[in-house]
Amino acid sequence: MVSFTTRPELSGTFGAVSSTHWLGTSVGMSVLERGGNAFDAAAACGFTLQIVEPHLNGPGGEVPIILKSVKEDEPVVICGQGVSPALASLEAFRSLGLEMVPGTGLLPAVVPGSFDAWMLLLRDYGTLPLEDILSYAIAYAESGFPLLPRAVASIIPVEDLFRNEWPSSAEVWLPHNRVPKPGAVMHMPAIAATYRRILAEAKAAGSDRVVQIEAARRAFYQGFVADAIDRFYRTAELFDTTGRRNPGLLRGEDLSNWSATKEKTLSRDFHGLTVHKTGPWGQGPVFLQQLALLSQLDIGSFDPYGPDFVHTVVESAKLCFADREAFYGDPNTSDIPIDILLSDDYVRERAKLVGPEASQQLIASHLPGAAERLARIAARAGSEVPQGPGGGEVTFAAVPEIEGDTVHLDIVDRFGNMISATPSGGWLQSSPVVPGLGFPISTRAQMFWLDEGLPSTLRPGTRPRTTLTPTLVTRDGEGYLAIGTPGGDQQDQWPLTVFLRHILHRQGLQSAIDAPMFHSKHWPGSFYPREYELGRLLIEDRYSASTLASLRERSHRLSVQDSWSLGRVCAVERSNGLLYGASTPRHMQSYAIVR
């Protein structure tokens, strides 16, 4: 297959910004041009994406960040993943007759983490005043932005729910009591007012930028924002996926007792590079496990568009994602054997399980407890979703399952500062808008299991094991590559394929992103109702007929997808004195700017 690109291979020396929306990318470059660094630009871009991609993230969501500052020797993770409420116990859900955390409504709410993560980033690594950072998001919220067709597609299935059950969401997303049209100018004045009030309280605290940032954090987590969330979640009982109205468990104290944190990355060397990911509270270590396995299987010798490459990548992914299900969770509340999972001895044993035929089962690790855990999870994920008390009688039509997604951004500046972030949560379609604030709260608790004894079992004050997973790569201790994507369980599949094409086959970033894509659905999904299909492989129809035929012969259950339908990867690179940026043409909204 001949390598080609839909867009130029962008390069420059001043800065590179790539994100999932052209307005977010433009804002990031604007901040760089105003004298901000990559971290200022990332925060401004992140706040803008909350406004212009509201079906994919929002102010009440979360964000993991990986950054490499030229002033520090090692990359750093900023964990903006909020924890489960203190009231969110197994007993609380069992008392409601539930065996799975619902995907919508009030019950699956966790502490919104993105605001504090961006504030921590700005305080410790940024340079510009807070007002400069928030001004872009406020302007788009007040003056308007063009509503994406995919955002409209997220509103349509929940129109009746909003109108009949979630009036605060209807007020925002059904202007003039109707679904907005694609491309319509959308306004979000309540969010603008929330951010303006935070800024006013920050300025009242003093003129120093750090003092203002700390005041903004208090306003959100201990002040009027937390108070509004507390009032709503204490008093409301609203319709959700269970088919009935349920209360919320989130409280103001949950917000005031939590703050974003800085952590060391997990990393692994690969062909002279060091790949950095979050800890196992995200799925990031799966990327590292896959690199370790593929290093054992001589992946660099295969044609990147041939059946051997696809088969080997997919079969390795099946093993690593099985480990995710059995072992990953919040290391603050569970003992996660991550050092063993990334060890050479363990990897060699797992690599032996990659055979010539596509596996049709979840293959558990030989480590103690893995088989039992994986069997329990697989049975629960594959079982019929319980309807709760009432003998299956549902008063109202069930809430449509419109799965939320994610945004992503990567930035590198002229100094060499680099950042990768994957904001998500607070989707307009998954949770009711908090009155007075203008935005909903993350439903990330749906990723917990209500079975005891698992690393991802629901526990109060615990981070859910998320799919959010930015990637940052260093070379000789300096930032080299930042890459990531939306896509839930695909987030450590699509970027891995791009990374392998780029590093092993010397494809340019844009070419590697544009090339045809694939991913597996073999393991339990991370989102309610946790569906999966053993052996299922989704693959774009741009692969050759011979490759597709060979994969079928190897027992892969192919679902051939339309051209340009899989993958939403963004990336920036710093190499050979130049900065590079690339973004996917799929869905026609991602954009990169380099100058």
C-alpha positions as CSV (number, residue, x, y, z in Angstrom):
1,M,0.0,0.0,0.0
2,V,1.4,3.4,-1.0
3,S,1.8,5.9,1.8
4,F,0.0,9.2,1.3
5,T,-1.5,12.0,3.4
6,T,-4.8,13.9,3.3
7,R,-3.0,17.0,4.7
8,P,0.6,18.3,4.5
9,E,3.2,16.9,6.9
10,L,3.2,20.1,8.9
11,S,6.5,21.3,10.4
12,G,7.9,24.5,11.9
13,T,10.0,25.9,14.7
14,F,7.7,28.0,16.8
15,G,5.0,25.7,18.1
16,A,2.8,22.8,17.2
17,V,-0.8,22.2,18.4
18,S,-3.1,19.4,17.6
19,S,-6.6,18.8,19.0
20,T,-9.9,17.2,18.2
21,H,-11.5,20.6,17.2
22,W,-10.2,23.3,15.0
23,L,-11.3,26.0,17.5
24,G,-9.4,24.4,20.3
25,T,-6.3,24.1,18.2
26,S,-6.6,27.7,17.1
27,V,-6.9,28.9,20.7
28,G,-3.8,26.9,21.7
29,M,-1.7,28.5,18.9
30,S,-3.1,31.9,19.8
31,V,-1.8,31.5,23.4
32,L,1.6,30.5,22.2
33,E,1.7,33.6,19.9
34,R,0.7,35.8,22.9
35,G,3.8,34.6,24.8
36,G,2.4,31.7,26.7
37,N,4.1,28.3,26.9
38,A,2.7,24.9,26.0
39,F,1.1,24.5,29.4
40,D,-0.8,27.8,29.2
41,A,-1.9,26.8,25.7
42,A,-3.1,23.4,26.8
43,A,-5.2,24.8,29.5
44,A,-6.8,27.4,27.2
45,C,-7.4,24.8,24.6
46,G,-8.8,22.4,27.2
47,F,-11.3,24.9,28.5
48,T,-12.3,25.8,24.9
49,L,-13.0,22.1,24.1
50,Q,-15.4,22.0,27.0
51,I,-17.5,24.5,25.2
52,V,-17.2,23.5,21.5
53,E,-17.3,19.7,22.0
54,P,-19.9,19.5,24.8
55,H,-21.0,15.9,23.8
56,L,-17.5,14.7,24.5
57,N,-16.4,16.6,27.6
58,G,-17.4,19.5,29.9
59,P,-16.5,21.6,32.9
60,G,-17.8,18.8,35.2
61,G,-15.6,16.1,33.6
62,E,-12.1,14.8,34.2
63,V,-8.6,14.9,32.6
64,P,-5.4,13.0,32.8
65,I,-2.3,15.0,31.7
66,I,1.2,14.0,31.0
67,L,3.8,16.8,30.6
68,K,7.5,17.3,30.1
69,S,8.8,20.6,31.2
70,V,12.3,21.7,30.1
71,K,12.8,22.8,33.7
72,E,12.4,19.3,35.1
73,D,14.3,16.1,34.4
74,E,11.3,13.7,34.3
75,P,7.8,13.8,32.8
76,V,4.9,14.2,35.2
77,V,1.4,13.0,35.4
78,I,-1.3,15.3,36.6
79,C,-4.3,13.2,37.8
80,G,-7.5,15.1,37.2
81,Q,-9.6,12.0,37.7
82,G,-12.1,12.6,40.5
83,V,-13.1,10.0,43.0
84,S,-16.3,8.2,43.9
85,P,-18.5,9.9,46.6
86,A,-18.2,8.9,50.2
87,L,-21.8,7.6,50.0
88,A,-21.1,5.5,46.9
89,S,-20.8,2.1,48.6
90,L,-21.7,-1.4,47.4
91,E,-24.5,-1.4,50.0
92,A,-26.0,1.9,48.6
93,F,-26.3,0.4,45.1
94,R,-27.5,-3.0,46.4
95,S,-30.2,-1.3,48.4
96,L,-31.5,0.0,45.1
97,G,-31.6,-3.5,43.6
98,L,-28.7,-2.8,41.2
99,E,-26.0,-5.2,40.1
100,M,-24.3,-2.7,37.7
101,V,-23.7,1.1,38.0
102,P,-26.0,2.8,35.5
103,G,-24.4,4.8,32.7
104,T,-26.6,7.9,33.1
105,G,-28.3,10.2,35.6
106,L,-27.2,11.1,39.1
107,L,-26.0,7.8,40.6
108,P,-22.8,7.4,38.6
109,A,-21.4,10.8,39.4
110,V,-17.8,11.3,40.6
111,V,-16.0,14.4,41.7
112,P,-15.4,16.6,38.7
113,G,-11.6,16.7,38.3
114,S,-10.7,18.6,35.2
115,F,-10.9,22.2,36.7
116,D,-8.5,21.4,39.5
117,A,-6.1,19.6,37.1
118,W,-5.9,22.6,34.8
119,M,-5.4,24.9,37.8
120,L,-2.6,22.7,39.1
121,L,-1.0,22.8,35.7
122,L,-1.3,26.5,35.4
123,R,0.0,27.2,39.0
124,D,3.1,25.0,38.7
125,Y,4.0,25.2,35.0
126,G,2.1,28.1,33.4
127,T,3.0,31.7,33.0
128,L,-0.1,33.7,31.9
129,P,-2.8,35.2,34.2
130,L,-5.9,33.1,34.7
131,E,-8.1,35.5,33.0
132,D,-6.1,35.2,29.8
133,I,-6.6,31.4,29.9
134,L,-10.3,31.4,30.5
135,S,-11.1,34.3,28.2
136,Y,-11.4,32.1,25.1
137,A,-13.9,29.6,26.6
138,I,-15.9,32.5,28.1
139,A,-16.0,34.2,24.7
140,Y,-17.3,31.1,22.8
141,A,-19.8,30.4,25.5
142,E,-21.2,34.0,25.4
143,S,-20.8,34.9,21.7
144,G,-21.5,31.4,20.4
145,F,-19.9,28.6,18.4
146,P,-21.0,26.4,15.5
147,L,-22.6,23.2,16.9
148,L,-21.1,20.1,15.5
149,P,-23.4,17.6,13.7
150,R,-22.2,14.9,16.0
151,A,-23.3,17.0,19.0
152,V,-26.7,17.3,17.5
153,A,-26.8,13.6,17.0
154,S,-26.2,13.2,20.7
155,I,-29.1,15.5,21.6
156,I,-31.7,13.9,19.3
157,P,-32.1,10.5,21.2
158,V,-32.5,12.3,24.5
159,E,-34.8,15.1,23.4
160,D,-37.8,13.6,25.2
161,L,-35.8,12.7,28.2
162,F,-34.6,16.3,28.5
163,R,-38.1,17.8,27.9
164,N,-39.9,15.4,30.3
165,E,-37.4,14.4,32.9
166,W,-34.3,16.6,32.9
167,P,-35.6,20.2,32.6
168,S,-32.3,21.8,33.5
169,S,-30.7,20.1,30.4
170,A,-33.6,21.0,28.2
171,E,-33.1,24.6,29.1
172,V,-29.6,24.5,27.7
173,W,-29.8,22.0,24.9
174,L,-33.3,22.6,23.5
175,P,-33.2,26.3,22.8
176,H,-36.7,27.6,21.8
177,N,-37.9,24.1,22.9
178,R,-36.4,22.3,19.9
179,V,-33.3,20.4,18.9
180,P,-30.7,22.8,17.4
181,K,-29.6,22.3,13.8
182,P,-26.1,21.2,12.8
183,G,-23.9,24.3,12.4
184,A,-26.3,26.5,14.4
185,V,-24.7,29.1,16.6
186,M,-25.0,27.7,20.1
187,H,-24.6,29.8,23.3
188,M,-23.9,28.6,26.8
189,P,-24.4,31.7,29.0
190,A,-24.7,29.8,32.3
191,I,-21.2,28.3,31.9
192,A,-19.8,31.7,30.9
193,A,-21.4,33.2,34.0
194,T,-19.9,30.4,36.2
195,Y,-16.4,31.1,34.9
196,R,-16.8,34.9,35.2
197,R,-17.8,34.5,38.8
198,I,-14.8,32.3,39.5
199,L,-12.6,34.9,37.8
200,A,-14.2,37.7,39.9
201,E,-13.5,35.8,43.1
202,A,-10.0,35.0,42.0
203,K,-9.3,38.7,41.3
204,A,-10.8,39.7,44.6
205,A,-8.2,37.6,46.3
206,G,-5.3,39.6,45.0
207,S,-3.2,40.5,42.0
208,D,-0.7,37.6,42.2
209,R,-1.4,34.9,39.6
210,V,-0.8,32.0,42.0
211,V,-3.1,33.6,44.6
212,Q,-5.8,34.0,41.9
213,I,-5.4,30.4,40.8
214,E,-5.7,29.1,44.4
215,A,-8.8,31.3,44.9
216,A,-10.3,29.9,41.7
217,R,-9.8,26.3,43.0
218,R,-11.6,27.3,46.3
219,A,-14.5,28.8,44.4
220,F,-15.0,25.6,42.5
221,Y,-14.4,22.9,45.2
222,Q,-15.3,24.7,48.4
223,G,-17.4,27.7,47.2
224,F,-20.4,28.4,45.1
225,V,-19.8,25.7,42.5
226,A,-19.6,23.0,45.1
227,D,-22.6,24.4,46.9
228,A,-24.7,24.3,43.7
229,I,-23.7,20.7,43.0
230,D,-24.4,19.7,46.7
231,R,-27.9,21.3,46.6
232,F,-28.8,19.5,43.3
233,Y,-27.5,16.1,44.3
234,R,-29.0,16.2,47.7
235,T,-32.5,17.0,46.6
236,A,-33.0,15.7,43.0
237,E,-34.3,12.3,42.0
238,L,-34.1,11.9,38.3
239,F,-34.7,9.3,35.6
240,D,-31.7,7.2,34.5
241,T,-30.7,4.0,32.7
242,T,-32.4,1.8,35.3
243,G,-35.8,2.9,34.0
244,R,-36.7,4.8,37.2
245,R,-35.9,7.9,39.1
246,N,-32.9,7.7,41.4
247,P,-31.2,10.1,43.8
248,G,-27.6,11.3,43.7
249,L,-24.8,10.4,46.1
250,L,-22.3,13.2,45.3
251,R,-22.0,15.9,48.0
252,G,-20.1,19.2,48.5
253,E,-17.8,17.5,51.0
254,D,-16.6,15.1,48.3
255,L,-15.4,18.1,46.3
256,S,-13.8,19.9,49.2
257,N,-11.9,16.7,50.3
258,W,-10.4,16.1,46.9
259,S,-7.7,17.8,44.8
260,A,-5.7,17.0,41.7
261,T,-2.3,15.4,42.2
262,K,1.0,15.0,40.5
263,E,2.5,11.6,40.1
264,K,5.4,9.8,38.4
265,T,4.7,8.3,35.0
266,L,4.9,4.6,34.3
267,S,7.4,4.1,31.4
268,R,9.0,1.5,29.2
269,D,11.9,1.8,26.7
270,F,11.2,1.0,23.1
271,H,13.7,1.4,20.2
272,G,15.8,4.2,21.9
273,L,12.7,6.0,23.2
274,T,11.0,6.0,26.6
275,V,7.2,5.8,26.5
276,H,5.3,7.4,29.4
277,K,1.8,6.6,30.6
278,T,-0.4,7.1,33.7
279,G,-0.7,4.6,36.4
280,P,-3.2,1.7,36.4
281,W,-6.1,3.9,37.5
282,G,-6.2,4.6,33.8
283,Q,-5.7,2.0,31.1
284,G,-2.4,3.5,30.0
285,P,-0.2,0.6,31.1
286,V,-1.9,-1.5,28.5
287,F,0.1,0.5,25.9
288,L,3.3,-0.4,27.7
289,Q,2.3,-4.0,28.0
290,Q,1.6,-4.2,24.3
291,L,4.9,-2.7,23.4
292,A,6.6,-5.2,25.6
293,L,4.8,-8.1,24.0
294,L,5.3,-6.9,20.5
295,S,9.0,-6.5,21.1
296,Q,9.0,-10.3,21.8
297,L,7.2,-11.0,18.5
298,D,9.4,-9.1,16.0
299,I,6.6,-6.7,15.1
300,G,8.9,-4.5,13.1
301,S,9.5,-7.2,10.5
302,F,5.9,-7.2,9.3
303,D,4.3,-5.1,6.6
304,P,2.3,-2.5,8.5
305,Y,-0.7,-3.0,6.2
306,G,-0.4,-6.8,6.0
307,P,-2.3,-9.5,7.9
308,D,0.7,-10.6,10.0
309,F,0.9,-7.1,11.5
310,V,-2.8,-6.8,12.2
311,H,-3.1,-10.3,13.6
312,T,-0.1,-9.9,15.9
313,V,-1.2,-6.5,17.2
314,V,-4.7,-7.7,17.9
315,E,-3.7,-10.9,19.6
316,S,-1.3,-9.1,21.8
317,A,-4.0,-6.6,22.7
318,K,-6.3,-9.4,23.7
319,L,-3.8,-10.6,26.3
320,C,-3.0,-7.1,27.6
321,F,-6.6,-6.0,27.9
322,A,-7.5,-9.2,29.7
323,D,-4.8,-8.1,32.3
324,R,-6.5,-4.7,32.4
325,E,-9.7,-6.3,33.5
326,A,-8.1,-8.6,36.0
327,F,-5.6,-6.3,37.6
328,Y,-6.1,-2.5,36.9
329,G,-7.7,-0.2,39.4
330,D,-6.8,2.7,41.8
331,P,-3.4,1.8,43.4
332,N,-4.4,3.9,46.4
333,T,-7.1,1.4,47.3
334,S,-5.9,-1.9,45.7
335,D,-2.6,-3.7,45.4
336,I,-1.8,-3.6,41.6
337,P,1.1,-5.9,40.5
338,I,2.1,-3.4,37.8
339,D,5.8,-4.1,38.2
340,I,5.2,-7.8,37.4
341,L,2.9,-7.1,34.5
342,L,5.6,-5.0,32.9
343,S,8.5,-7.3,33.7
344,D,10.4,-9.2,31.0
345,D,9.8,-12.6,32.5
346,Y,6.1,-12.0,32.6
347,V,6.0,-10.6,29.1
348,R,7.9,-13.6,27.7
349,E,5.4,-16.0,29.2
350,R,2.4,-14.1,27.8
351,A,4.0,-13.7,24.3
352,K,4.0,-17.5,24.0
353,L,0.2,-17.4,24.0
354,V,0.0,-15.5,20.7
355,G,-0.7,-18.2,18.1
356,P,-1.4,-18.4,14.4
357,E,-5.2,-18.4,14.9
358,A,-7.3,-15.6,16.4
359,S,-8.2,-16.4,20.0
360,Q,-11.9,-16.8,20.7
361,Q,-11.6,-16.6,24.5
362,L,-10.4,-14.3,27.2
363,I,-7.0,-15.7,28.3
364,A,-6.3,-15.0,31.9
365,S,-2.8,-14.5,33.3
366,H,-1.1,-17.2,35.3
367,L,-0.8,-14.9,38.2
368,P,-2.9,-15.8,41.3
369,G,-6.5,-14.7,41.2
370,A,-6.5,-13.6,37.5
371,A,-8.6,-16.4,36.1
372,E,-11.3,-16.1,38.8
373,R,-11.5,-12.4,38.4
374,L,-11.6,-12.4,34.7
375,A,-14.3,-15.1,34.7
376,R,-16.5,-13.1,37.1
377,I,-16.1,-9.9,35.0
378,A,-16.8,-11.7,31.7
379,A,-19.9,-13.3,33.1
380,R,-21.2,-10.0,34.5
381,A,-20.4,-8.1,31.3
382,G,-22.0,-10.7,29.1
383,S,-25.1,-11.1,31.2
384,E,-28.4,-9.4,30.7
385,V,-28.5,-5.9,32.3
386,P,-30.7,-6.0,35.5
387,Q,-33.7,-3.8,35.6
388,G,-33.9,-3.6,39.4
389,P,-37.1,-4.0,41.5
390,G,-40.5,-4.1,40.0
391,G,-40.4,-7.3,38.2
392,G,-39.1,-5.7,35.0
393,E,-42.0,-3.2,34.8
394,V,-40.7,0.1,33.7
395,T,-42.8,3.2,34.1
396,F,-40.9,5.2,31.5
397,A,-39.0,4.3,28.4
398,A,-35.5,3.5,29.2
399,V,-32.9,6.2,28.7
400,P,-31.1,5.7,25.4
401,E,-27.6,4.5,25.6
402,I,-25.7,7.3,23.8
403,E,-22.1,6.5,24.8
404,G,-20.1,9.5,25.7
405,D,-16.7,10.0,24.2
406,T,-13.6,12.2,24.7
407,V,-11.4,14.9,23.3
408,H,-7.7,15.1,23.1
409,L,-4.9,17.7,22.7
410,D,-1.1,17.6,22.2
411,I,1.1,20.7,22.2
412,V,4.9,21.4,22.0
413,D,6.4,24.9,22.2
414,R,9.6,26.4,20.8
415,F,11.3,25.8,24.2
416,G,10.7,22.1,24.1
417,N,7.9,22.0,26.7
418,M,5.4,19.2,25.7
419,I,2.0,18.1,26.9
420,S,-0.6,15.4,26.1
421,A,-4.1,15.5,27.7
422,T,-7.3,13.6,27.2
423,P,-10.2,15.5,28.7
424,S,-13.5,13.7,29.0
425,G,-16.7,13.3,31.0
426,G,-19.5,15.7,31.9
427,W,-21.2,14.7,28.6
428,L,-24.4,16.7,27.8
429,Q,-26.3,13.4,27.1
430,S,-25.3,11.4,30.1
431,S,-26.1,13.6,33.2
432,P,-28.5,16.4,34.0
433,V,-27.2,20.0,34.0
434,V,-26.6,21.3,37.4
435,P,-29.0,24.3,37.8
436,G,-27.2,27.6,38.0
437,L,-23.9,26.2,36.7
438,G,-24.9,25.3,33.1
439,F,-23.0,21.9,32.9
440,P,-23.5,18.3,34.0
441,I,-21.2,16.1,36.1
442,S,-19.1,13.2,35.1
443,T,-20.7,9.7,35.2
444,R,-17.4,7.9,35.3
445,A,-18.5,5.7,38.2
446,Q,-20.1,3.5,35.7
447,M,-16.7,2.0,35.2
448,F,-16.7,0.4,38.7
449,W,-17.9,-3.1,39.3
450,L,-20.4,-3.9,42.0
451,D,-18.8,-7.3,42.7
452,E,-16.5,-7.5,45.7
453,G,-12.8,-8.3,45.6
454,L,-11.9,-6.8,42.3
455,P,-9.3,-4.0,41.8
456,S,-12.0,-1.9,40.1
457,T,-14.7,-2.7,42.7
458,L,-16.7,0.4,43.8
459,R,-15.3,1.8,47.0
460,P,-15.9,5.3,48.4
461,G,-13.2,7.8,47.7
462,T,-11.7,5.8,44.9
463,R,-10.7,6.6,41.3
464,P,-12.6,4.6,38.7
465,R,-10.3,2.7,36.3
466,T,-10.8,4.9,33.2
467,T,-10.0,4.5,29.5
468,L,-8.4,8.0,29.4
469,T,-4.8,7.6,28.4
470,P,-2.6,10.3,26.9
471,T,0.9,9.3,25.8
472,L,4.2,11.2,26.0
473,V,7.5,9.9,24.6
474,T,10.9,11.2,25.5
475,R,14.3,10.7,23.7
476,D,17.5,11.3,25.6
477,G,15.4,12.9,28.4
478,E,13.7,15.4,26.2
479,G,10.1,15.6,24.9
480,Y,9.9,13.8,21.5
481,L,6.3,12.8,20.8
482,A,2.8,13.5,22.3
483,I,0.0,11.4,21.0
484,G,-3.5,10.3,21.8
485,T,-7.1,10.0,20.8
486,P,-10.7,9.8,22.0
487,G,-12.4,6.4,21.7
488,G,-12.9,4.7,25.0
489,D,-11.4,1.2,24.8
490,Q,-9.8,2.1,21.5
491,Q,-7.6,4.7,23.1
492,D,-4.7,2.3,23.6
493,Q,-5.3,0.6,20.2
494,W,-5.4,3.3,17.6
495,P,-2.4,5.4,18.9
496,L,-0.4,2.2,19.3
497,T,-0.8,1.4,15.6
498,V,0.1,4.9,14.6
499,F,3.1,4.8,16.9
500,L,4.4,1.5,15.5
501,R,4.0,2.8,11.9
502,H,5.8,6.0,12.8
503,I,8.7,4.5,14.8
504,L,9.3,1.1,13.2
505,H,8.3,2.0,9.6
506,R,9.5,5.6,9.5
507,Q,6.1,6.9,8.3
508,G,5.4,10.6,8.9
509,L,2.9,11.4,11.6
510,Q,0.2,12.5,9.2
511,S,0.8,9.5,6.9
512,A,0.6,7.1,9.9
513,I,-2.6,8.6,11.1
514,D,-4.2,8.7,7.7
515,A,-3.5,5.0,6.9
516,P,-6.3,2.5,7.4
517,M,-7.1,1.5,10.9
518,F,-8.5,-1.4,13.0
519,H,-9.4,-2.3,16.5
520,S,-10.7,-5.2,18.6
521,K,-13.9,-5.6,20.6
522,H,-12.8,-8.9,22.2
523,W,-12.8,-7.9,25.9
524,P,-15.5,-6.4,28.2
525,G,-16.2,-2.7,27.4
526,S,-15.5,-0.1,30.0
527,F,-18.9,1.6,29.6
528,Y,-22.4,0.5,30.7
529,P,-23.6,-2.1,29.8
530,R,-20.0,-3.4,29.3
531,E,-20.7,-5.3,26.1
532,Y,-18.1,-7.3,24.2
533,E,-17.7,-9.7,21.3
534,L,-15.1,-12.4,21.4
535,G,-12.9,-12.4,18.3
536,R,-14.6,-9.3,16.8
537,L,-12.2,-7.2,14.7
538,L,-13.4,-3.9,13.2
539,I,-11.3,-2.9,10.2
540,E,-11.6,-0.2,7.6
541,D,-12.4,-1.3,4.0
542,R,-9.2,0.4,2.7
543,Y,-7.3,-2.7,3.6
544,S,-6.6,-5.0,0.6
545,A,-8.9,-7.9,-0.2
546,S,-6.0,-10.3,0.4
547,T,-5.4,-8.9,3.9
548,L,-9.0,-9.2,4.8
549,A,-9.2,-12.7,3.4
550,S,-6.1,-13.8,5.3
551,L,-7.5,-12.4,8.6
552,R,-10.8,-14.3,8.1
553,E,-8.8,-17.5,7.4
554,R,-7.1,-17.0,10.8
555,S,-10.6,-17.0,12.4
556,H,-10.9,-13.2,13.1
557,R,-14.6,-12.3,13.1
558,L,-14.3,-9.3,10.8
559,S,-16.6,-6.3,10.7
560,V,-15.5,-4.3,7.7
561,Q,-16.1,-0.6,8.3
562,D,-16.5,2.3,6.0
563,S,-13.3,4.1,4.8
564,W,-12.1,6.9,7.2
565,S,-14.4,5.7,10.1
566,L,-11.9,4.3,12.7
567,G,-9.5,6.4,14.8
568,R,-9.3,10.1,15.9
569,V,-5.6,10.3,16.6
570,C,-3.8,13.6,17.2
571,A,0.0,14.0,17.7
572,V,2.9,16.5,17.8
573,E,6.6,15.8,17.6
574,R,9.9,17.5,18.3
575,S,12.7,16.1,16.2
576,N,15.8,17.2,14.3
577,G,15.3,20.8,15.2
578,L,11.8,20.9,13.9
579,L,8.3,20.7,15.4
580,Y,5.6,18.6,13.7
581,G,1.9,18.3,14.1
582,A,-0.8,16.0,12.7
583,S,-4.5,15.1,13.2
584,T,-7.0,12.7,11.8
585,P,-9.3,13.7,8.9
586,R,-11.9,11.4,10.2
587,H,-15.2,13.1,11.3
588,M,-13.8,16.4,9.8
589,Q,-13.2,18.3,12.9
590,S,-9.7,17.6,14.3
591,Y,-7.0,20.0,13.3
592,A,-3.3,20.7,13.7
593,I,-1.5,24.0,13.4
594,V,2.3,24.3,13.2
595,R,4.4,27.4,12.7
